[in-house]
Amino acid sequence: MKRKPSTEATAAWIRLMRVQSRVLDAVEQDLKKAGFPPLAWYDALLELSRAPSGELRPVELERQMLIPQYSTSRLIDRLVDEGLAARRECKVDKRGQFVEITEAGRELQKRMWSAYSAAIEKYVGSKLSDADAIKLCGLLDRLGCSCGEMAPAATAEGASAR
């Protein structure tokens, strides 16, 4: 018979889910108050800007962002409609396409970082010492690695929420 989670593990799970939801909601509200689009736009633009040629296939973007395919498709549509990304046909596979960040997309991602980084400081940085943050990263990495996920490197102007 498989082992059931301990009361402590269950409590940790519940706290993790609640805190993640509350912090993401607060960050979204701060971005909205600053006049920016949702955090998913930042995340998509960040992943596109990190790609070697500034472009990814939609499925690659979906995998990087960890959101469902239908959400990725709608997000790409919105980014393209706003001129922040462009679709490009794949020369090798005519059925495939790439999504490429535009200069306007790069500019928006950089502008959004000012509000996003302030929110990260407000909701995380001001609550944890650097040592606590390192410890938390280690614990979260252990959880992520147990699911086959590798932790992405975070950099200035490069924090991804997902």
QUIVENPE-V335713 format. One record per residue. N is the residue number from 0. RES is the residue in one letter. SS is DSSP state (helix for helix, strand for strand, loop for the rest). BURIAL is I if it has 24 or more other ideal C-beta (glycine too) atoms within 12 Angstrom, else O. D_CENTER is the distance of its C-alpha to the mean C-alpha in Angstrom with 1 decimal. Layout:
# QUIVENPE-V335713
n & res & ss & burial & d_center
N & RES & SS & BURIAL & D_CENTER
N & RES & SS & BURIAL & D_CENTER
This chain:
# QUIVENPE-V335713
n & res & ss & burial & d_center
0 & M & loop & O & 37.1
1 & K & loop & O & 33.4
2 & R & loop & O & 32.7
3 & K & loop & O & 31.2
4 & P & loop & O & 28.6
5 & S & loop & O & 30.3
6 & T & helix & O & 30.3
7 & E & helix & O & 28.3
8 & A & helix & O & 25.6
9 & T & helix & O & 25.4
10 & A & helix & O & 25.3
11 & A & helix & O & 22.4
12 & W & helix & O & 20.5
13 & I & helix & O & 21.3
14 & R & helix & O & 20.3
15 & L & helix & O & 16.9
16 & M & helix & O & 16.2
17 & R & helix & O & 17.8
18 & V & helix & O & 16.3
19 & Q & helix & O & 12.7
20 & S & helix & O & 13.7
21 & R & helix & O & 15.7
22 & V & helix & I & 13.4
23 & L & helix & I & 10.6
24 & D & helix & O & 13.6
25 & A & helix & I & 15.0
26 & V & helix & I & 12.1
27 & E & helix & I & 12.2
28 & Q & helix & O & 15.9
29 & D & helix & I & 16.0
30 & L & helix & I & 14.1
31 & K & helix & O & 16.5
32 & K & helix & O & 19.4
33 & A & loop & O & 18.7
34 & G & loop & O & 18.9
35 & F & loop & I & 15.4
36 & P & loop & I & 13.7
37 & P & loop & I & 10.9
38 & L & helix & I & 7.5
39 & A & helix & I & 6.5
40 & W & helix & I & 8.8
41 & Y & helix & I & 7.5
42 & D & helix & I & 4.2
43 & A & helix & I & 7.2
44 & L & helix & I & 9.6
45 & L & helix & I & 8.1
46 & E & helix & I & 8.1
47 & L & helix & I & 11.5
48 & S & helix & I & 12.8
49 & R & helix & I & 12.3
50 & A & loop & O & 14.3
51 & P & loop & O & 17.9
52 & S & loop & O & 19.3
53 & G & loop & I & 16.4
54 & E & strand & I & 16.4
55 & L & strand & I & 15.2
56 & R & loop & I & 16.7
57 & P & helix & I & 15.0
58 & V & helix & O & 15.1
59 & E & helix & I & 13.4
60 & L & helix & I & 10.5
61 & E & helix & I & 10.5
62 & R & helix & O & 10.8
63 & Q & helix & I & 8.0
64 & M & helix & I & 5.5
65 & L & loop & O & 7.9
66 & I & loop & I & 9.2
67 & P & loop & O & 13.0
68 & Q & helix & O & 14.8
69 & Y & helix & O & 16.4
70 & S & helix & O & 13.3
71 & T & helix & I & 12.1
72 & S & helix & O & 15.7
73 & R & helix & O & 15.9
74 & L & helix & I & 12.8
75 & I & helix & I & 14.4
76 & D & helix & O & 17.7
77 & R & helix & O & 16.7
78 & L & helix & I & 15.3
79 & V & helix & I & 18.5
80 & D & helix & O & 20.7
81 & E & loop & O & 19.5
82 & G & loop & O & 20.2
83 & L & loop & I & 16.8
84 & A & strand & I & 16.7
85 & A & strand & O & 19.7
86 & R & strand & I & 20.7
87 & R & strand & O & 23.0
88 & E & strand & O & 25.3
89 & C & loop & O & 25.3
90 & K & loop & O & 28.7
91 & V & loop & O & 29.1
92 & D & loop & O & 28.1
93 & K & loop & O & 29.1
94 & R & loop & O & 27.4
95 & G & loop & O & 24.0
96 & Q & strand & I & 21.8
97 & F & strand & I & 19.2
98 & V & strand & I & 16.7
99 & E & strand & I & 17.2
100 & I & strand & I & 15.8
101 & T & loop & I & 18.7
102 & E & helix & O & 20.0
103 & A & helix & O & 19.2
104 & G & helix & I & 15.5
105 & R & helix & I & 15.6
106 & E & helix & O & 17.5
107 & L & helix & I & 15.3
108 & Q & helix & I & 12.2
109 & K & helix & O & 14.6
110 & R & helix & O & 16.2
111 & M & helix & I & 13.1
112 & W & helix & I & 12.5
113 & S & helix & O & 15.8
114 & A & helix & I & 15.0
115 & Y & helix & I & 11.5
116 & S & helix & I & 13.2
117 & A & helix & O & 16.1
118 & A & helix & I & 14.3
119 & I & helix & I & 12.9
120 & E & helix & O & 16.5
121 & K & helix & O & 18.0
122 & Y & helix & I & 16.3
123 & V & helix & I & 15.8
124 & G & helix & O & 17.7
125 & S & loop & O & 20.8
126 & K & loop & O & 21.0
127 & L & loop & O & 20.8
128 & S & loop & O & 22.9
129 & D & helix & O & 21.5
130 & A & helix & O & 23.4
131 & D & helix & O & 21.8
132 & A & helix & O & 18.3
133 & I & helix & O & 19.3
134 & K & helix & O & 20.9
135 & L & helix & O & 18.0
136 & C & helix & O & 15.8
137 & G & helix & O & 18.7
138 & L & helix & O & 19.0
139 & L & helix & O & 15.4
140 & D & helix & O & 15.8
141 & R & helix & O & 19.0
142 & L & helix & O & 17.5
143 & G & helix & O & 14.8
144 & C & helix & O & 17.6
145 & S & helix & O & 19.8
146 & C & loop & O & 17.6
147 & G & loop & O & 17.6
148 & E & loop & O & 14.1
149 & M & loop & O & 14.0
150 & A & loop & O & 12.0
151 & P & loop & O & 10.1
152 & A & loop & O & 11.9
153 & A & loop & O & 10.7
154 & T & loop & O & 12.8
155 & A & loop & O & 13.9
156 & E & loop & O & 12.2
157 & G & loop & O & 9.4
158 & A & loop & I & 7.3
159 & S & loop & I & 3.7
160 & A & loop & I & 3.5
161 & R & loop & I & 3.4
